């Protein structure tokens, strides 16, 4: 029997965790952090306790109660699972051989951190590099142990502490010819520099690492129990991938997160044609944006609007956009270059950009990017990864004094989490361009309110920043819609994606409105089944 069971992503945006079962063979489609649930209990300074391992996560419903799926070293005491055997969705789940990761946003890959060490991760080379760079720059966050992890042992009182060497997680890089150093027609292989980056764990010279060499899988290959095809697609992060998994009931296609209005929209056309040719029995499709009135803004429009705004500003300009959105960073690099400014990135951005050149052939070295600088943030001391950036690119660092002296010469890439640096820069007016995601929950709304207080304090006007409506919702002020292009397809594009692939069965995930598909596909020969958390859907 073939079954699909949706855990994360059922009736919510993000946190995708979709189990595919074909007899005794089992595979997950993504295993992300369920932020909609997490934000009910945690915020920036209140987080799950690393010393209690799985306990907090299971108790609060952040992890599905699947005994046998998670790392044994994260069980803080014997008999942990006795607490959860009466929980809805509890089962003993063994035989999961892997998880395919669609992209490196944490709501799709973050809770890979807790999977058993033998559960292999299948991800594009770019996704793998971004995930590792994210972990490298968050060395103490046990919710981000994506590429390597430290085994924990119970200390006095039952607290779990890291003991012994770090262990690399088994990864398989999903490669196309563009990722390869091999000539066309030859077996694909990653660049040696990418492998060297993968092996470098920036936790200090005394940290030992148990190496697990990554495997490589071409676009059409097999994994234990399944045939797998992977297709690069367009999203707000590079390396985004859609998948097709062959089961005994037929092909199951998974979109991950997808859009058709970015700079790589041609990849989506190729994916749709290939998926349609498989005549899939089921399509697991995202549905983040299901409001038909939402306007589609392209990356080209973002470039045009931002360039016009920056050219009309004499003072400091700050650009706020999603972390790891390299495409948007390149857009602002073009804006800075065309307006005669230097683009200033954070040290984290610089570390990621430096890593990306090993996985993305279009990414030059930072030293080759004229007009790119790195902000020299005030701190007591540099961590190991920060020392790496400083040693390689020392001449590119610029501090608050230089920017304060000539603010009109710079375009800063700062997000809300970097806004406290304004205290050192002391801008006297200027422009803040909000080019980040829509407001999806109340916690994001609080951050927007705090951001407005910062901007008012330093006299910065904003463009593209969401504002509260009278009904409690959020909107962009008229005339400011063109400063951000969503990473998700709007409603009409989502329907076209489903109609073009033509599955027998549609399972909507990553959406608060699965009924959108039921209503709008009622005249199509496509059965829509809204998933219920932890309840398996049998495929004929």
N, C-alpha and C positions, 0 to 999 in steps of 0.2 A: 504494500500500500504506500502511496505517495501522499504526504500531508505537508501543509504549510501552517506554522503556528507563529502568530505575531505577538511578541511581548512589547518591547519598546516600539513606539510608532503607531500603536493602535489608538486612534482617536486623538492624537496629539502630534504637534510639530516636533520632529527630532527624536533622538534617542532610539533610532531604529535597531531592532534586534529581531530578526526573522529567521526562524528555524525551518530548514528544508529536510524532510526525512523521506528516504526511499528504502523501505525495509529496514535493514540494520545500518545503513549509511546515513550520516547526518552532517549537515553543513549549515553555518549561519551566514546570512546576508547582513553584514554590518553588525557591530556590537557597540553601540554608542552610549554616551552619557545622557540619561533622560532628564534634561534640564527642567522640563515642565513639572516633574515630580520633585527633583532636587531643590528647586527654588521655593518649594513649600516649606522646607525645613532649614536650608542653608543659604548663606550669602558669603561675601568676601572674607569675613573674619570668623565665620562659623562654618566649619567644614567637617566631613567625616573624619573620625579619629584613626590615624594610621595604626596606632597601637592596639586597636580592637579588630583589625582586619576586616572580615566580612560582616561582623556583627551589626554595626550601624547600618550598613547598606541593605542587608536583608531585613532588618527590623522595620526600616522606613520604606521598604518596597522599591528601592533603587535598583536592586538586582532581583531577577526572577528566582524563586526558590528551586533551583535545579541542582540537586546534590550530585556531585561527581564532575561538574563542569568547571569548578573554580580551583584555584591554587590551594593545596592543602596547607601550605605554610601560613595562610591567612585565616586559619581556623584557630581562634584564641583559646579554645578549651575543647576537651573531648566531649562528645555528645552535643555539639553545636546544632546539628541538624534535627535533633529531637524537638527543638523549639519551633521548628518551621514545618513539620510534617503535616500539620493540620491547616496550613496556609493554602488559600486558593492557588492553583497552578503548581503545587509541589509535585515533583516527580524525581526519580533518580534518572539522570541523563548521562549516559556514557556513550562512547563511540563517536563523539563529535571530532572529526579529523581536522577541521579548519574553519576559518571565517574569511569571507571575501570582503574587503574594505573598499567602499566606493570612493572615498576621498578623505582628506585629513582634517576635516572639521570634527571637533570632539563629540558632537552629538551623533556621529557615525562610527567613531573609532575609539573614544575615550576609555570605555570599560573593557576593551581588550586587555587592559592592565590586570584584570582579575582572572582571566582565563588560565586554565592549566598550562604548564610550560610546554606540553606536547601538542597543543592546539596550534596548528600552523596558520600564519596570516598570509593571505594572498592579496597583494596590492601593487599598483603601478609603481615604477621606480620613483617617480616624482612624489607620489603620496608617501612612500616609505621614507624618503629623505626629509620631507616636511615633518612627518610624525617624529622622526628622531631629533630634528632640530628643535621641535617644540619641547620634547622631553629634556634635551640637553640644557635648555634655558630655564627649565623648571625642575631642578635636580632634587628637590625635597618633596615634590607633590606625588603622593602614591596613587592618585587618580590619573596620572599621566605616565605610568610605566609602560610605555608602548613598545619600545625597541629593546629594552633591557630592564632587568629588575633585580632587586636585592632580596634574597630569601630571608624570611623573618623567623625568629625563634622566640619562644615564650621566656620572658625574664621573670625576676621575682615579682610576685603579685599578678602574674598573667599577662603583663604588657608585652606586646610583640615588638622586638627590635631587630634591625638588620644585622646579620652576622655572616661573615664569610664573603666571598667574591660576588660581584654582579654576574648575572647570566643573561646572555643574549636570547631574545625570543626568536623562534624559528620563523623566518620570513621566506616567501617566494616572490621574487620580483616579476611582475607581469609586464613583459616587454613587447614593444613593436620595433620595427626596423629603425625608427627614429631615435630610439633609446640605445642603439647598439653601436659597437665599434666594428662589427663584422660587415663585410661587403654584402650588398643585396643578394639574396638567395642563400646566404650562409646562415647557420644557427646564430640567433641573437645572443649577445652577451653584454653585460653592463660595462661601463667605463671603469678602468682601474681606479680612477680618482673617487668614483662613487663607492667602491668597495672599501677604499682606505677611509673615507669619511664614516662609513657604516661601522667600521671596527674601532674608531676613535671614541672613547667614552670619557668626556671631560670632567672627571671627578677627582682629579689629583693623581700624582705619580704613584701613590701607594695603593691605589685601587686595582685589585685584580679582577679580570673579566674572563668568564668561561665562554669561549667563542662557539658560536653555531653558524657555520657558513651558510649564507642565503642560497636558495635554489633559484632557478630561472625557468619561466614558463612562457612560451610564445603565445601569440594571439589565439591559436586553436590548439588546445592541449587537453590533457587529462589529469585529474587529481584523484585521490583515493575515493572510489565509489561513484564518480561523476565525470562526464566530459564538461569542460568549461571553455566558454568563449568570453573575451573581454573587449570592450570597445571604448576608446577615449571619447568623452563627451564634453560639452560646454557647461561650466558652472563658474561660480565666483572664486574658485581656487583651481590652480593648475593640477593636472594629474587625475581629475575626476573621471570615473569609469562606470560604465554600465556593464551588466553581466547577463549571460545566458547559461543556464545550467541544464544539462540533459538528464532526465530521470526516466524511469520505466514507463511513466505516463505521458511523456513528451517533454518539450522544452519549457522551462520557467525563465522568464525574462525579468530582470530587475533594473529599473532606471537609475537608482540612486537619486541624487539631486540633479536637476537638468534644466536647461534653458535653451532658447533658440535665438537669442538676441545679443550674444556676446561675440567676441572676436574669433571664436572657434566654432561658430555655428555650423560650419560645413561638416564637422565631425558628427554632429547630431544627425544630419541627413544620411550619412553613411551608416550610422547605427540603426536608424529606423528601417532602412532598406534591408540590412542584414537580419534584423529581428523579424521583420515581416516574412522573410523567406523561410524562417524556421517554423512558421505556423504554430506559435506557442500555445500550449494548453493553458498557461496562466501568465499574467503580467502583474508584477508587484510595482505599483507606480506611485510616485510622490504626488501630493496635492496641497502644497503649502499655500499657494495663492489661488483661491477659488472665488474671488469676488470679480464678476464679469466686468465691472466698470474700471478696474485697475489699469492704468496706462502703462504701456510698454516703453521703457526708456533703454536705448542702446548704449553700448560703451562709446560709440562715436559721438553721441549726443553729450555724454558726460565730459568727454574731452573738449568739445566745442564750448559748452557752458562754463566749465572751469577756467578755460583759457581766457574767455571774455571777461570773467569776473576778476581774475588775477591781473590782467593787463590794466584794469581800471583802478587798482589799489596801489597806493604809494607806500603804505606801511607794511607791517609784518603780515604774512599769510600763514595760516595753519590749516592743514588738510587732515581730516579725521576719516579713516576708512578701516574696514575689517582687517584684523590680523591675518597674515598669510595670503592676503589678496594681492598677489604679485602683479596681476594684470592691472589693477587700479594703481599700484605703486608706479608701474611703468607709465601709465597715463599722466600721473602728476610729475614724473620725471620729464615727460615731453612738455607739459605746461610750464614747468620751471625753466627749461631750456629755451622755450619760445618767448618767455617773458623776461629773460635776462637775470634769473635768480638761481641760486644754488639750492638744490634739494637736500634737506637735512633729515636723515633717518635715525631711528633709535639704534642702540647697540644690538638689540634683539633682531630688528629688521636686517641689520648688516650681517649678523651671523646666519640668518636664513638665506639671504641673497648669496652669500659666499657658498653656502651648502648647495643651493639650487643650481649653480653653474656645473655641478657634477652630474646633474640629472636632466637638465633642460638645455639643449644645445644652443638656444637663442640667448642664454644668460651670460654676459661677459663678466670678467673679473671686475670687482668694484674699482680697482685702480685704473681700469680702462674706461670708466663711465665719467666723462668730463662733467664737472659741476655737481657731483654727488659727495656729500660730506656726512659725518657721523656725529651725533650730538654727544658732547662730553658731560654726562650727567653727574651731579655731585653725589658722591657715595664714599663710604669709609674705606672700602677696598673692593677690588675686582674679584669676581668668581673666576673659576678656571676657564670657562667658555669666554668670558669677557676679556680675559688676558689674551686669549687666542686672537680675538678681533683686534685688540690694541696693538699686539706685536706685529700683525700682518699689515695693518692699515693706520699706523700711528699718525701719519701726515694728514689723514683725512678728518681727524677729530677737530671739532669747533665747539667753543664753549659759550656760556651765556653772555660773557663780556663782549665778545665779537658781535653776537647777534643783537645785543642791546645797543651797541654803538651804531649799527647800520641795519635796522630791521627790514628795510625795503629790499635788501639784497638776498633775502632768504625765504624759502618755502619750507616750513617744518611739517614733517609727518608725525603728528602727535594724535593719540586717541584720548579718550576720557581718562584713562589710567596714567597718562603722562602729563596731565594738565597742571599738576603741582609745580612743574618746572617754570611756569609763568612767574612764580614768586622771584626767581633768580633773573629772568629775562626782563621783567617789568615793562611790558609793552604799553605804549600810550596809544590805544586804538589799534585798528587793523581789522583783518577779516578771518573768520573761522568758517571753513567749508565743511559741512557735514556730508560725507559721502559714504556713510555706513548703512547698516541694515535697518529695516523697518522696526518699529517697536512691537514686539510680540507678547510682552508680559509686563506686569506692574513693576517688577524689579528694574527692567530697562527704563521704564518711565521715571522711576526715582533718579536714575543716573542722568537722564536728560534734564530733569529739574535741577540737579546739582551742577551740571555743566552750564546751564544758563546763569547760575549764580556766579560761577567763575568768569564767564564772558562779561557779565555786567560789571564785575569788580574791576576788570582791566580794560573796559571800554571797547571790547571787540564786538563788531557786528557779525551776524551769522547769516549763512545761506544754506538752505536745505535741511535745517534743523527742525524735527517734528515739533508740533505744538499740540496741546490738549484741546479737544473739542468740548463743547458744552455737555455732550452726552457721556463724557469720560473716555472717549476714544481718542485716536491720534490722527493728525493730518499734516501734510506739508503745505505751507502757505502758498497761495496762488502765485504762479510765476517762478517758484523755486523747485519744481518737480524734476528738473533735468540734471541734478548733481549726483544722483546715485542710480545705478542700473542693478536691479535685483539679480541675485544668483538663481532665481527660480522662475520658471515659465509662468506667464499669466494664464487665466482660466481658459481662454480660447486656444492657446497653444497646447495646454494639457490635453484638451479634448482631441485636438488634431494628432497628438502623439499616440493616444490610445486607438483612435480610428485607423491610423496608418499601420500600426503594428497588428491590429485585428486579433487579439487573443480570444480564446473561448471564454476565459474567466479573468475578471479584473479584481485585484485586491488592492484597495487604496490604503496607503500608509503615509506617515509624515504629514498629516492633515487633521485639522479640527472639524472638517466638514466633509466626511466621506459621502454623505448624501448628495453632494454636488454631482458625483458621477452617476448615482442612481437616477437622479432627475434628468440629466442631460444625455444619458445614453439609453433611455428607455426604448427608443425606436431602432437601436442598433442590435445586431445579433451577438451581443456581448453580455454575458451574465456578470453582474456586479455583486460581490459579496463583501459586506462591511466586516472587517475582522473584529473579534472580541479578544481582549487580552487573555493570552494563555489558552485559548480554545482552538484546537486544530481544525483546519479545513481540509477535508479529503478531496483529492483530485481523482477524476475518473481514469 
